[in-house]
Amino acid sequence: MHVFGIVLEDGEEGFFEDEHPRYLFLYEGLLSEVAEKLSVPALKSFDGFSKAEEIANENADSNDTIAWLSAYNDARDSCEPVWFDASEALGAVMPIKESIQQSLDESPDDNIEYLIESLEVLIEILASANERKSKFCMALM
């Protein structure tokens, strides 16, 4: 999954095209590994356009970024997003962040600090959405 944005169903602002989703994308492997270790859902399970990604993978070479993005955008335009409960995501993201924070405390790393900051922003967005009972999805924007 290529997470570049968080979309809220109620139209309130998520985050888009800045450093926060970029770090979630860059460290998707680490995030998935930690989620598996903790037995919580991985962030990629909250991809609201996973069907569009499947279609793009079938129709374009994933090594050709421009062709793949074009196929993804075409597929995304024809797919309805899948919306998720913010409380479910909070139950996954918070322990992931805590685990990564603990490893950072043991071994400092500037990039991991940015990842933690990104997770904190995601938690704030999800907590706000949860308070309003708004659903969300993650997507390539």
Disulfide bonds with the S-S distance in Angstrom:
none
